[in-house]
Amino acid sequence: METLKNNSLWVISLAVVVFGLLFFFAAQNFSKQNAYVEVKGLSEKIVKSDTAIWALTFEVKSNSIDSLYSDTEKNITSIKAFLKEKGFEDTEINVAPVNLYQDTYKEAAFRYNSTNQVSVYTKKVDLAKAASNDTLNLVKKGVVLTQNNISFEFSDLNSVKPEMLAEAIKNAQDTATQFATNSGAKLGTVNRGNQGVFDIVNKDPGSPEWKKIRLVSTLRFLLK
């Protein structure tokens, strides 16, 4: 009876040891399968804008609605003539609706006030930048601008997306490979990735027609 009891304890002890070893190796294997490194890859590119949006704003004040209308038409005609002299086409020039304000205040200097805007939407980026710095000639024609704003856009993002994404992925992979080497592991496949957002900003304040495109992609690589 005592012998049977000892044998049972030995079998139970052996089973516990075997189970422990199996659990240890299974845990080790599970840990290796779930080991990963998450890295970021950067890509930057300088491009020239392909579109210019130029807005010229002026105000007209008068106590006569007829006079206000006449002066507004005169200024618009002068601005359009100036833009055509610079090389812009009619299809690139747009006149916004007049924003008219009637001041009923008793002591107001002018009863009628209007804000007017003529804009240019063009692919002639260099021409637009040069012309926007030469609006002093409009003063000779009696046009006083209250705002002279120009902005530049890069619309052909699809032309640089593949190249930049490939560069960001390569940079991320290089970083992950170095990490794996330093930690004594081997780099596996990607099991998760985030392309990131293409961010477009001015390259510098002095040349807003040049844009910096920046992409940061995040990738997770398995480690073997």
N, CA, C and O of each residue as an XYZ file, in Angstrom:
896
protein
N       0.845     -1.203      0.000
C       0.000      0.000      0.000
C       0.876      1.247      0.000
O       0.611      2.218     -0.709
N       1.929      1.193      0.816
C       2.864      2.336      0.895
C       3.571      2.547     -0.423
O       3.795      3.680     -0.848
N       3.926      1.431     -1.077
C       4.613      1.495     -2.374
C       3.719      2.138     -3.418
O       4.176      2.962     -4.211
N       2.425      1.759     -3.422
C       1.460      2.327     -4.377
C       1.322      3.829     -4.176
O       1.214      4.595     -5.133
N       1.329      4.230     -2.913
C       1.210      5.650     -2.591
C       2.422      6.417     -3.077
O       2.282      7.512     -3.621
N       3.628      5.855     -2.888
C       4.863      6.510     -3.333
C       4.887      6.634     -4.855
O       5.290      7.658     -5.406
N       4.436      5.544     -5.533
C       4.401      5.563     -6.998
C       3.457      6.651     -7.504
O       3.746      7.322     -8.495
N       2.347      6.816     -6.827
C       1.376      7.838     -7.234
C       1.966      9.229     -7.077
O       1.793     10.094     -7.937
N       2.668      9.433     -5.963
C       3.291     10.743     -5.754
C       4.365     11.017     -6.797
O       4.539     12.148     -7.252
N       5.090      9.949     -7.170
C       6.155     10.109     -8.174
C       5.574     10.459     -9.527
O       6.106     11.305    -10.244
N       4.465      9.795     -9.874
C       3.803     10.061    -11.157
C       3.272     11.484    -11.189
O       3.400     12.177    -12.199
N       2.678     11.919    -10.087
C       2.133     13.281    -10.014
C       3.259     14.309    -10.130
O       3.132     15.307    -10.840
N       4.370     14.051     -9.417
C       5.505     14.976     -9.474
C       6.064     15.073    -10.877
O       6.395     16.156    -11.360
N       6.166     13.899    -11.537
C       6.687     13.866    -12.905
C       5.763     14.644    -13.838
O       6.230     15.380    -14.707
N       4.458     14.481    -13.657
C       3.478     15.185    -14.504
C       3.591     16.687    -14.322
O       3.483     17.451    -15.282
N       3.811     17.112    -13.061
C       3.953     18.544    -12.793
C       5.185     19.102    -13.484
O       5.148     20.190    -14.058
N       6.296     18.337    -13.424
C       7.538     18.779    -14.067
C       7.363     18.890    -15.579
O       7.757     19.879    -16.196
N       6.758     17.841    -16.164
C       6.538     17.825    -17.624
C       5.648     18.992    -18.040
O       5.917     19.689    -19.018
N       4.584     19.182    -17.269
C       3.654     20.272    -17.578
C       4.362     21.627    -17.480
O       4.146     22.520    -18.300
N       5.212     21.756    -16.456
C       5.951     22.997    -16.282
C       6.891     23.269    -17.436
O       7.006     24.401    -17.905
N       7.580     22.196    -17.904
C       8.485     22.352    -19.038
C       7.723     22.722    -20.309
O       8.146     23.594    -21.068
N       6.598     22.049    -20.530
C       5.781     22.358    -21.710
C       5.283     23.804    -21.672
O       5.283     24.506    -22.683
N       4.863     24.224    -20.492
C       4.370     25.603    -20.351
C       5.496     26.604    -20.593
O       5.285     27.647    -21.211
N       6.707     26.277    -20.096
C       7.850     27.171    -20.262
C       8.197     27.358    -21.733
O       8.379     28.480    -22.205
N       8.287     26.219    -22.461
C       8.635     26.310    -23.885
C       7.523     26.979    -24.692
O       7.786     27.734    -25.629
N       6.286     26.692    -24.315
C       5.161     27.325    -25.016
C       5.181     28.830    -24.793
O       4.928     29.612    -25.710
N       5.486     29.224    -23.557
C       5.547     30.647    -23.241
C       6.693     31.323    -23.975
O       6.559     32.446    -24.459
N       7.832     30.620    -24.053
C       8.968     31.164    -24.778
C       8.619     31.372    -26.235
O       8.927     32.411    -26.819
N       7.968     30.369    -26.822
C       7.581     30.447    -28.235
C       6.568     31.559    -28.453
O       6.644     32.300    -29.433
N       5.613     31.667    -27.526
C       4.591     32.706    -27.629
C       5.236     34.088    -27.539
O       4.859     35.007    -28.266
N       6.216     34.227    -26.635
C       6.896     35.502    -26.463
C       7.641     35.899    -27.721
O       7.629     37.062    -28.123
N       8.297     34.910    -28.349
C       9.040     35.199    -29.573
C       8.100     35.591    -30.705
O       8.397     36.481    -31.502
N       6.962     34.910    -30.761
C       6.015     35.203    -31.836
C       5.438     36.600    -31.696
O       5.059     37.207    -32.698
N       5.360     37.125    -30.486
C       4.731     38.420    -30.265
C       5.738     39.537    -30.020
O       5.343     40.649    -29.668
N       7.017     39.269    -30.196
C       8.021     40.312    -30.062
C       8.008     41.170    -31.320
O       7.961     40.649    -32.434
N       8.049     42.479    -31.140
C       8.009     43.370    -32.290
C       8.733     44.665    -31.966
O       9.034     44.949    -30.807
N       9.009     45.441    -32.994
C       9.570     46.767    -32.828
C       8.737     47.717    -33.690
O       8.431     47.419    -34.844
N       8.374     48.866    -33.110
C       7.582     49.864    -33.826
C       8.445     51.093    -34.079
O       8.984     51.686    -33.144
N       8.571     51.465    -35.324
C       9.477     52.558    -35.697
C       8.764     53.538    -36.620
O       7.713     53.238    -37.187
N       9.365     54.718    -36.755
C       8.839     55.747    -37.648
C       9.832     56.014    -38.769
O      11.046     56.007    -38.562
N       9.296     56.249    -39.956
C      10.129     56.559    -41.110
C       9.756     57.929    -41.657
O       8.576     58.232    -41.829
N      10.763     58.760    -41.931
C      10.535     60.135    -42.371
C      10.901     60.305    -43.843
O      11.877     59.738    -44.334
N      10.080     61.111    -44.534
C      10.396     61.507    -45.907
C      10.031     62.978    -46.076
O       8.931     63.391    -45.711
N      10.948     63.769    -46.628
C      10.712     65.183    -46.884
C      11.088     65.526    -48.318
O      12.045     64.987    -48.872
N      10.319     66.431    -48.904
C      10.575     66.805    -50.290
C      10.217     68.273    -50.496
O       9.197     68.743    -49.991
N      11.059     69.000    -51.240
C      10.797     70.395    -51.582
C      10.247     70.444    -53.011
O      10.852     69.915    -53.943
N       9.090     71.089    -53.160
C       8.463     71.195    -54.479
C       8.035     72.635    -54.723
O       7.888     73.419    -53.785
N       7.838     72.971    -55.983
C       7.375     74.305    -56.321
C       5.865     74.283    -56.517
O       5.329     73.359    -57.128
N       5.185     75.290    -56.003
C       3.738     75.370    -56.142
C       3.354     75.430    -57.620
O       4.108     75.940    -58.448
N       2.185     74.909    -57.934
C       1.703     74.940    -59.312
C       0.484     75.845    -59.483
O      -0.056     75.960    -60.583
N       0.050     76.487    -58.393
C      -1.120     77.359    -58.447
C      -0.913     78.574    -57.555
O      -0.401     78.463    -56.441
N      -1.322     79.744    -58.065
C      -1.272     80.979    -57.279
C      -2.681     81.545    -57.178
O      -3.423     81.568    -58.159
N      -3.043     82.003    -55.981
C      -4.333     82.647    -55.740
C      -4.042     84.041    -55.179
O      -3.529     84.192    -54.070
N      -4.382     85.043    -55.974
C      -4.019     86.420    -55.647
C      -5.289     87.252    -55.484
O      -6.106     87.318    -56.403
N      -5.460     87.872    -54.350
C      -6.661     88.674    -54.068
C      -6.283     90.137    -53.858
O      -5.422     90.453    -53.037
N      -6.939     91.035    -54.612
C      -6.728     92.475    -54.491
C      -8.029     93.096    -53.989
O      -9.062     93.005    -54.652
N      -7.976     93.720    -52.827
C      -9.179     94.263    -52.185
C      -9.091     95.787    -52.094
O      -8.040     96.340    -51.768
N     -10.195     96.449    -52.384
C     -10.248     97.910    -52.255
C     -11.608     98.326    -51.696
O     -12.582     97.576    -51.768
N     -11.651     99.522    -51.147
C     -12.886    100.064    -50.583
C     -13.301    101.319    -51.341
O     -12.466    102.059    -51.861
N     -14.604    101.537    -51.390
C     -15.145    102.767    -51.971
C     -16.140    103.339    -50.975
O     -16.992    102.621    -50.453
N     -16.025    104.660    -50.711
C     -16.928    105.337    -49.780
C     -17.538    106.545    -50.484
O     -16.849    107.270    -51.200
N     -18.835    106.753    -50.273
C     -19.506    107.882    -50.919
C     -20.841    108.166    -50.237
O     -21.410    107.316    -49.553
N     -21.314    109.379    -50.444
C     -22.636    109.723    -49.942
C     -23.699    109.578    -51.029
O     -24.886    109.812    -50.805
N     -23.235    109.186    -52.206
C     -24.154    108.985    -53.324
C     -23.993    107.561    -53.836
O     -22.879    107.126    -54.126
N     -25.094    106.838    -53.948
C     -25.024    105.468    -54.423
C     -24.558    105.410    -55.868
O     -23.858    104.480    -56.267
N     -24.957    106.431    -56.668
C     -24.516    106.473    -58.070
C     -23.017    106.689    -58.162
O     -22.342    106.076    -58.989
N     -22.496    107.570    -57.302
C     -21.064    107.839    -57.283
C     -20.295    106.604    -56.835
O     -19.249    106.272    -57.393
N     -20.820    105.938    -55.832
C     -20.171    104.716    -55.334
C     -20.112    103.663    -56.439
O     -19.084    103.014    -56.632
N     -21.207    103.501    -57.152
C     -21.253    102.527    -58.245
C     -20.238    102.887    -59.329
O     -19.525    102.023    -59.839
N     -20.186    104.160    -59.667
C     -19.279    104.618    -60.715
C     -17.821    104.403    -60.325
O     -17.023    103.916    -61.126
N     -17.475    104.770    -59.087
C     -16.091    104.607    -58.618
C     -15.701    103.136    -58.523
O     -14.566    102.764    -58.821
N     -16.648    102.308    -58.106
C     -16.385    100.864    -58.019
C     -16.078    100.292    -59.396
O     -15.102     99.562    -59.568
N     -16.902    100.621    -60.364
C     -16.699    100.150    -61.740
C     -15.359    100.638    -62.293
O     -14.653     99.901    -62.980
N     -15.026    101.879    -61.987
C     -13.766    102.450    -62.468
C     -12.569    101.692    -61.897
O     -11.621    101.381    -62.619
N     -12.619    101.398    -60.592
C     -11.509    100.678    -59.953
C     -11.377     99.254    -60.484
O     -10.269     98.773    -60.720
N     -12.505     98.589    -60.670
C     -12.472     97.222    -61.203
C     -11.882     97.204    -62.601
O     -11.080     96.333    -62.938
N     -12.286     98.176    -63.414
C     -11.757     98.271    -64.777
C     -10.257     98.513    -64.768
O      -9.523     97.936    -65.570
N      -9.802     99.369    -63.854
C      -8.369     99.670    -63.756
C      -7.574     98.448    -63.313
O      -6.497     98.176    -63.844
N      -8.103     97.718    -62.346
C      -7.409     96.527    -61.850
C      -7.337     95.459    -62.929
O      -6.286     94.848    -63.122
N      -8.429     95.224    -63.630
C      -8.452     94.216    -64.693
C      -7.475     94.594    -65.809
O      -6.787     93.733    -66.356
N      -7.418     95.892    -66.145
C      -6.484     96.341    -67.172
C      -5.043     96.118    -66.727
O      -4.196     95.704    -67.519
N      -4.772     96.396    -65.447
C      -3.436     96.178    -64.883
C      -3.041     94.702    -64.966
O      -1.918     94.372    -65.346
N      -3.973     93.823    -64.606
C      -3.688     92.388    -64.620
C      -3.452     91.864    -66.039
O      -2.589     91.013    -66.254
N      -4.213     92.369    -66.995
C      -4.022     91.946    -68.388
C      -2.687     92.439    -68.933
O      -2.029     91.746    -69.709
N      -2.293     93.642    -68.521
C      -0.985     94.163    -68.927
C       0.141     93.279    -68.403
O       1.189     93.142    -69.034
N      -0.096     92.682    -67.235
C       0.920     91.815    -66.631
C       0.964     90.433    -67.284
O       1.916     89.681    -67.080
N      -0.059     90.099    -68.064
C      -0.029     88.821    -68.775
C      -1.085     87.811    -68.380
O      -1.013     86.654    -68.793
N      -2.072     88.225    -67.584
C      -3.135     87.301    -67.180
C      -4.315     87.361    -68.154
O      -4.591     88.396    -68.761
N      -4.996     86.229    -68.283
C      -6.130     86.124    -69.194
C      -7.438     86.412    -68.454
O      -7.506     86.358    -67.226
N      -8.470     86.719    -69.238
C      -9.789     86.965    -68.648
C     -10.278     85.774    -67.831
O     -10.934     85.939    -66.803
N      -9.952     84.576    -68.301
C     -10.409     83.362    -67.612
C      -9.748     83.177    -66.257
O     -10.226     82.395    -65.436
N      -8.653     83.888    -66.013
C      -7.933     83.781    -64.744
C      -8.349     84.865    -63.751
O      -7.966     84.816    -62.582
N      -9.130     85.842    -64.212
C      -9.518     86.991    -63.392
C     -10.978     86.858    -62.968
O     -11.855     86.593    -63.790
N     -11.223     87.046    -61.668
C     -12.581     86.928    -61.136
C     -12.922     88.139    -60.276
O     -12.093     88.619    -59.501
N     -14.164     88.632    -60.423
C     -14.644     89.766    -59.626
C     -15.694     89.257    -58.655
O     -16.713     88.698    -59.062
N     -15.439     89.454    -57.367
C     -16.378     88.992    -56.336
C     -17.556     89.955    -56.224
O     -17.426     91.127    -56.577
N     -18.701     89.482    -55.739
C     -19.845     90.375    -55.517
C     -19.482     91.500    -54.551
O     -18.715     91.302    -53.609
N     -20.044     92.682    -54.799
C     -19.766     93.844    -53.952
C     -20.393     93.652    -52.571
O     -21.547     93.243    -52.443
N     -19.605     93.957    -51.551
C     -20.103     93.912    -50.181
C     -20.424     95.343    -49.749
O     -19.528     96.106    -49.388
N     -21.713     95.699    -49.788
C     -22.135     97.077    -49.549
C     -22.661     97.257    -48.128
O     -23.431     96.442    -47.621
N     -22.225     98.346    -47.505
C     -22.670     98.661    -46.148
C     -23.187    100.100    -46.117
O     -22.512    101.027    -46.565
N     -24.395    100.267    -45.582
C     -24.991    101.601    -45.466
C     -24.910    102.059    -44.018
O     -25.476    101.430    -43.124
N     -24.197    103.165    -43.794
C     -24.011    103.696    -42.450
C     -25.083    104.751    -42.178
O     -25.090    105.811    -42.804
N     -25.977    104.458    -41.253
C     -27.073    105.377    -40.935
C     -26.770    106.257    -39.723
O     -27.609    107.036    -39.273
N     -25.571    106.113    -39.218
C     -25.167    106.943    -38.073
C     -25.156    108.414    -38.496
O     -24.619    108.752    -39.551
N     -25.741    109.282    -37.681
C     -25.949    110.676    -38.048
C     -24.650    111.409    -38.366
O     -24.608    112.244    -39.270
N     -23.586    111.095    -37.617
C     -22.315    111.791    -37.794
C     -21.366    111.069    -38.765
O     -20.205    111.458    -38.892
N     -21.845    110.037    -39.439
C     -20.986    109.264    -40.345
C     -20.490    110.140    -41.494
O     -21.247    110.932    -42.054
N     -19.212    109.988    -41.836
C     -18.631    110.783    -42.921
C     -19.201    110.373    -44.272
O     -19.413    111.208    -45.151
N     -19.450    109.053    -44.423
C     -19.987    108.550    -45.679
C     -21.168    107.627    -45.398
O     -21.128    106.798    -44.489
N     -22.187    107.785    -46.176
C     -23.378    106.966    -45.971
C     -23.207    105.567    -46.557
O     -23.670    104.580    -45.985
N     -22.538    105.500    -47.703
C     -22.386    104.213    -48.386
C     -20.913    103.795    -48.380
O     -20.024    104.588    -48.690
N     -20.684    102.554    -48.028
C     -19.326    101.988    -47.999
C     -19.354    100.610    -48.652
O     -20.252     99.810    -48.392
N     -18.390    100.346    -49.480
C     -18.353     99.033    -50.135
C     -16.948     98.448    -50.069
O     -15.953     99.169    -50.143
N     -16.889     97.155    -49.930
C     -15.633     96.416    -50.005
C     -15.697     95.541    -51.250
O     -16.676     94.828    -51.475
N     -14.649     95.604    -52.049
C     -14.652     94.931    -53.347
C     -13.367     94.129    -53.524
O     -12.312     94.490    -53.003
N     -13.479     93.046    -54.262
C     -12.305     92.192    -54.447
C     -12.225     91.650    -55.876
O     -13.201     91.153    -56.436
N     -11.041     91.766    -56.429
C     -10.726     91.160    -57.719
C      -9.638     90.125    -57.452
O      -8.637     90.430    -56.804
N      -9.825     88.928    -57.938
C      -8.853     87.858    -57.652
C      -8.343     87.206    -58.931
O      -8.960     87.273    -59.994
N      -7.200     86.580    -58.775
C      -6.573     85.853    -59.884
C      -6.314     84.427    -59.427
O      -5.711     84.195    -58.379
N      -6.774     83.486    -60.220
C      -6.479     82.065    -59.974
C      -5.716     81.573    -61.191
O      -6.277     81.472    -62.282
N      -4.445     81.268    -61.006
C      -3.607     81.001    -62.164
C      -2.553     79.929    -61.893
O      -2.207     79.637    -60.748
N      -2.065     79.364    -62.972
C      -0.944     78.432    -62.902
C       0.387     79.162    -63.149
O       1.458     78.562    -63.059
N       0.304     80.456    -63.460
C       1.507     81.262    -63.725
C       2.068     81.763    -62.394
O       1.922     82.932    -62.037
N       2.696     80.869    -61.692
C       3.152     81.144    -60.331
C       4.168     82.275    -60.272
O       4.013     83.204    -59.478
N       5.192     82.211    -61.091
C       6.239     83.237    -61.065
C       5.684     84.600    -61.470
O       6.053     85.620    -60.887
N       4.800     84.620    -62.462
C       4.208     85.872    -62.919
C       3.357     86.498    -61.819
O       3.399     87.710    -61.609
N       2.594     85.679    -61.126
C       1.742     86.179    -60.052
C       2.575     86.765    -58.921
O       2.229     87.815    -58.380
N       3.656     86.106    -58.561
C       4.491     86.617    -57.474
C       5.117     87.952    -57.852
O       5.140     88.882    -57.047
N       5.626     88.046    -59.078
C       6.259     89.286    -59.524
C       5.238     90.424    -59.608
O       5.517     91.539    -59.167
N       4.069     90.148    -60.165
C       3.045     91.186    -60.332
C       2.506     91.666    -58.992
O       2.171     92.842    -58.847
N       2.417     90.768    -58.006
C       1.881     91.153    -56.693
C       2.786     92.143    -55.977
O       2.349     92.846    -55.065
N       4.059     92.199    -56.392
C       5.003     93.146    -55.798
C       5.095     94.455    -56.591
O       5.923     95.315    -56.293
N       4.238     94.591    -57.598
C       4.312     95.755    -58.479
C       2.975     96.493    -58.560
O       2.648     97.082    -59.591
N       2.216     96.460    -57.485
C       0.879     97.066    -57.506
C       0.903     98.582    -57.264
O      -0.147     99.223    -57.249
N       2.087     99.146    -57.077
C       2.172    100.592    -56.893
C       1.642    101.327    -58.124
O       1.166    102.458    -58.029
N       1.733    100.665    -59.280
C       1.226    101.281    -60.507
C      -0.273    101.518    -60.448
O      -0.795    102.383    -61.151
N      -0.964    100.757    -59.618
C      -2.403    100.953    -59.494
C      -2.729    102.285    -58.822
O      -3.778    102.875    -59.085
N      -1.839    102.756    -57.960
C      -2.056    104.031    -57.273
C      -2.119    105.172    -58.294
O      -2.885    106.122    -58.134
N      -1.301    105.060    -59.345
C      -1.305    106.079    -60.404
C      -2.655    106.147    -61.114
O      -3.028    107.169    -61.689
N      -3.382    105.013    -61.054
C      -4.692    104.966    -61.700
C      -5.821    105.265    -60.711
O      -7.000    105.150    -61.049
N      -5.455    105.644    -59.507
C      -6.452    106.027    -58.523
C      -6.989    104.890    -57.684
O      -7.966    105.068    -56.958
N      -6.369    103.723    -57.769
C      -6.819    102.557    -57.002
C      -5.940    102.388    -55.771
O      -4.727    102.212    -55.887
N      -6.549    102.440    -54.606
C      -5.808    102.226    -53.358
C      -6.262    100.900    -52.757
O      -7.407    100.758    -52.329
N      -5.366     99.951    -52.730
C      -5.697     98.627    -52.206
C      -5.646     98.620    -50.690
O      -4.723     99.164    -50.083
N      -6.639     98.003    -50.091
C      -6.616     97.817    -48.637
C      -5.958     96.491    -48.270
O      -5.445     96.330    -47.162
N      -5.976     95.542    -49.205
C      -5.311     94.244    -49.004
C      -4.759     93.758    -50.335
O      -5.375     93.919    -51.388
N      -3.586     93.161    -50.251
C      -2.934     92.598    -51.441
C      -2.344     91.256    -51.021
O      -1.168     91.165    -50.667
N      -3.167     90.226    -51.064
C      -2.774     88.914    -50.529
C      -2.579     87.901    -51.651
O      -3.385     87.806    -52.577
N      -1.499     87.156    -51.544
C      -1.256     86.093    -52.508
C      -0.859     84.818    -51.765
O      -0.062     84.861    -50.827
N      -1.414     83.697    -52.187
C      -1.066     82.401    -51.601
C      -0.743     81.429    -52.721
O      -1.177     81.596    -53.860
N       0.022     80.420    -52.371
C       0.456     79.433    -53.361
C       0.077     78.030    -52.887
O       0.107     77.725    -51.695
N      -0.275     77.205    -53.841
C      -0.672     75.835    -53.517
C       0.037     74.834    -54.422
O       0.369     75.122    -55.571
N       0.255     73.655    -53.861
C       0.769     72.527    -54.650
C      -0.353     71.498    -54.721
O      -0.700     70.877    -53.716
N      -0.916     71.322    -55.911
C      -2.119     70.490    -56.056
C      -1.834     69.074    -56.551
O      -2.699     68.202    -56.471
N      -0.621     68.843    -57.064
C      -0.319     67.536    -57.668
C       0.365     66.614    -56.671
O       1.451     66.100    -56.937
N      -0.270     66.406    -55.520
C       0.330     65.581    -54.475
C       0.502     64.128    -54.918
O       1.441     63.455    -54.493
N      -0.397     63.650    -55.764
C      -0.326     62.253    -56.217
C       0.965     61.954    -56.975
O       1.390     60.800    -57.042
N       1.589     62.981    -57.543
C       2.813     62.754    -58.316
C       4.011     62.434    -57.425
O       4.985     61.847    -57.895
N       3.956     62.808    -56.156
C       5.085     62.568    -55.255
C       4.765     61.539    -54.165
O       5.660     61.097    -53.445
N       3.501     61.163    -54.045
C       3.111     60.225    -52.993
C       3.877     58.898    -53.036
O       4.453     58.503    -52.022
N       3.902     58.191    -54.189
C       4.572     56.880    -54.207
C       6.043     56.951    -53.792
O       6.519     56.128    -53.010
N       6.754     57.947    -54.327
C       8.181     58.082    -54.020
C       8.408     58.375    -52.539
O       9.292     57.790    -51.912
N       7.616     59.272    -51.990
C       7.796     59.644    -50.584
C       7.400     58.513    -49.650
O       8.052     58.296    -48.629
N       6.351     57.797    -49.984
C       5.930     56.669    -49.147
C       6.984     55.575    -49.151
O       7.271     54.978    -48.113
N       7.565     55.310    -50.327
C       8.617     54.298    -50.426
C       9.833     54.696    -49.594
O      10.450     53.852    -48.944
N      10.173     55.979    -49.615
C      11.319     56.453    -48.838
C      11.052     56.351    -47.343
O      11.932     55.956    -46.577
N       9.841     56.707    -46.927
C       9.488     56.632    -45.509
C       9.536     55.186    -45.016
O      10.027     54.916    -43.920
N       9.025     54.257    -45.831
C       9.041     52.835    -45.455
C      10.471     52.312    -45.361
O      10.814     51.579    -44.434
N      11.305     52.699    -46.336
C      12.703     52.255    -46.330
C      13.428     52.768    -45.084
O      14.174     52.027    -44.444
N      13.203     54.037    -44.746
C      13.862     54.598    -43.562
C      13.396     53.895    -42.289
O      14.187     53.658    -41.376
N      12.111     53.567    -42.239
C      11.588     52.841    -41.083
C      12.193     51.443    -41.009
O      12.548     50.971    -39.929
N      12.308     50.782    -42.159
C      12.868     49.429    -42.192
C      14.340     49.435    -41.784
O      14.792     48.536    -41.075
N      15.090     50.450    -42.233
C      16.504     50.554    -41.857
C      16.652     50.709    -40.341
O      17.529     50.102    -39.725
N      15.791     51.521    -39.760
C      15.837     51.719    -38.307
C      15.488     50.427    -37.569
O      16.136     50.067    -36.586
N      14.456     49.736    -38.057
C      14.039     48.485    -37.429
C      15.124     47.419    -37.555
O      15.359     46.658    -36.617
N      15.776     47.362    -38.695
C      16.852     46.390    -38.920
C      18.005     46.630    -37.949
O      18.563     45.688    -37.386
N      18.352     47.892    -37.763
C      19.427     48.227    -36.833
C      19.056     47.840    -35.407
O      19.891     47.344    -34.652
N      17.802     48.070    -35.048
C      17.333     47.702    -33.714
C      17.408     46.192    -33.511
O      17.866     45.713    -32.473
N      16.949     45.450    -34.519
C      16.957     43.988    -34.414
C      18.382     43.466    -34.281
O      18.647     42.572    -33.478
N      19.295     44.021    -35.066
C      20.696     43.598    -35.020
C      21.297     43.862    -33.642
O      21.984     43.012    -33.077
N      21.026     45.053    -33.114
C      21.577     45.420    -31.813
C      21.007     44.577    -30.680
O      21.664     44.384    -29.657
N      19.793     44.077    -30.855
C      19.155     43.288    -29.801
C      19.322     41.780    -30.012
O      18.777     40.980    -29.251
N      20.078     41.395    -31.050
C      20.344     39.980    -31.289
C      19.179     39.225    -31.906
O      19.080     38.007    -31.758
N      18.313     39.924    -32.584
C      17.162     39.280    -33.221
C      17.244     39.475    -34.733
O      18.149     40.133    -35.248
N      16.287     38.892    -35.415
C      16.174     39.073    -36.861
C      14.846     39.757    -37.169
O      13.827     39.516    -36.522
N      14.898     40.614    -38.178
C      13.701     41.367    -38.526
C      12.746     40.505    -39.344
O      13.135     39.855    -40.315
N      11.482     40.522    -38.920
C      10.457     39.773    -39.629
C       9.628     40.677    -40.526
O      10.102     41.713    -40.993
N       8.400     40.277    -40.759
C       7.523     41.014    -41.651
C       6.784     42.130    -40.908
O       6.791     42.194    -39.679
N       6.158     42.992    -41.680
C       5.337     44.068    -41.105
C       3.977     43.487    -40.732
O       3.329     42.843    -41.557
N       3.550     43.709    -39.512
C       2.213     43.227    -39.132
C       1.247     44.370    -38.830
O       0.070     44.144    -38.548
N       1.762     45.606    -38.894
C       0.882     46.766    -38.738
C       1.581     47.993    -39.301
O       2.789     48.162    -39.136
N       0.816     48.845    -39.964
C       1.414     50.051    -40.534
C       0.429     51.207    -40.598
O      -0.774     51.019    -40.778
N       0.970     52.404    -40.447
C       0.185     53.633    -40.565
C       0.913     54.556    -41.529
O       2.008     55.034    -41.235
N       0.296     54.807    -42.692
C       0.950     55.619    -43.716
C       1.327     56.993    -43.195
O       2.395     57.502    -43.535
N       0.493     57.598    -42.390
C       0.743     58.953    -41.921
C       0.070     59.975    -42.821
O      -0.571     59.618    -43.809
N       0.220     61.256    -42.475
C      -0.422     62.354    -43.192
C       0.636     63.180    -43.922
O       1.695     63.479    -43.369
N       0.337     63.544    -45.167
C       1.228     64.412    -45.928
C       0.992     65.859    -45.482
O      -0.089     66.413    -45.679
N       2.010     66.449    -44.887
C       1.908     67.809    -44.366
C       2.648     68.758    -45.308
O       3.823     68.549    -45.610
N       1.948     69.813    -45.777
C       2.540     70.759    -46.721
C       2.623     72.133    -46.057
O       1.611     72.684    -45.624
N       3.839     72.678    -45.981
C       4.057     74.005    -45.389
C       4.984     74.805    -46.295
O       5.627     74.253    -47.188
N       5.046     76.122    -46.052
C       5.988     76.958    -46.810
C       7.418     76.558    -46.463
O       7.742     76.270    -45.310
N       8.263     76.550    -47.489
C       9.670     76.221    -47.236
C      10.305     77.265    -46.329
O      11.043     76.927    -45.403
N      10.020     78.519    -46.594
C      10.501     79.610    -45.748
C       9.649     80.843    -46.044
O       8.977     80.881    -47.075
N       9.657     81.859    -45.165
C       8.806     83.037    -45.348
C       9.108     83.832    -46.615
O       8.212     84.469    -47.169
N      10.340     83.804    -47.073
C      10.730     84.602    -48.231
C      10.355     84.015    -49.573
O      10.334     84.732    -50.574
N      10.059     82.732    -49.617
C       9.713     82.086    -50.894
C       8.531     81.145    -50.694
O       8.684     79.924    -50.746
N       7.341     81.722    -50.462
C       6.155     80.896    -50.188
C       5.698     80.048    -51.363
O       4.868     79.154    -51.200
N       6.238     80.323    -52.555
C       5.870     79.488    -53.710
C       6.549     78.116    -53.660
O       6.169     77.203    -54.394
N       7.544     77.978    -52.799
C       8.205     76.685    -52.594
C       7.644     76.039    -51.335
O       7.554     76.675    -50.285
N       7.270     74.776    -51.451
C       6.635     74.068    -50.349
C       7.498     72.899    -49.874
O       8.209     72.264    -50.653
N       7.410     72.641    -48.569
C       8.043     71.449    -47.999
C       6.949     70.439    -47.668
O       6.035     70.724    -46.894
N       7.060     69.270    -48.260
C       6.104     68.192    -47.982
C       6.773     67.212    -47.024
O       7.904     66.782    -47.250
N       6.074     66.870    -45.971
C       6.645     66.005    -44.938
C       5.703     64.844    -44.652
O       4.496     65.029    -44.499
N       6.271     63.651    -44.583
C       5.496     62.443    -44.291
C       6.216     61.627    -43.228
O       7.412     61.357    -43.347
N       5.487     61.235    -42.189
C       6.024     60.348    -41.154
C       5.134     59.112    -41.102
O       3.967     59.194    -40.719
N       5.691     57.968    -41.490
C       4.953     56.700    -41.471
C       5.387     55.876    -40.268
O       6.555     55.898    -39.879
N       4.439     55.146    -39.679
C       4.719     54.301    -38.518
C       4.500     52.835    -38.904
O       3.436     52.466    -39.402
N       5.520     52.008    -38.668
C       5.444     50.585    -39.033
C       5.829     49.720    -37.839
O       6.695     50.081    -37.042
N       5.174     48.583    -37.735
C       5.497     47.599    -36.691
C       6.031     46.341    -37.364
O       5.346     45.736    -38.189
N       7.249     45.947    -37.014
C       7.896     44.747    -37.563
C       7.962     43.669    -36.489
O       8.273     43.947    -35.331
N       7.671     42.450    -36.883
C       7.858     41.312    -35.983
C       9.338     41.004    -35.859
O      10.102     41.228    -36.798
N       9.749     40.490    -34.699
C      11.125     40.082    -34.468
C      11.195     38.567    -34.331
O      10.342     37.947    -33.697
N      12.214     37.990    -34.930
C      12.373     36.532    -34.867
C      13.591     36.167    -34.029
O      13.892     34.986    -33.859
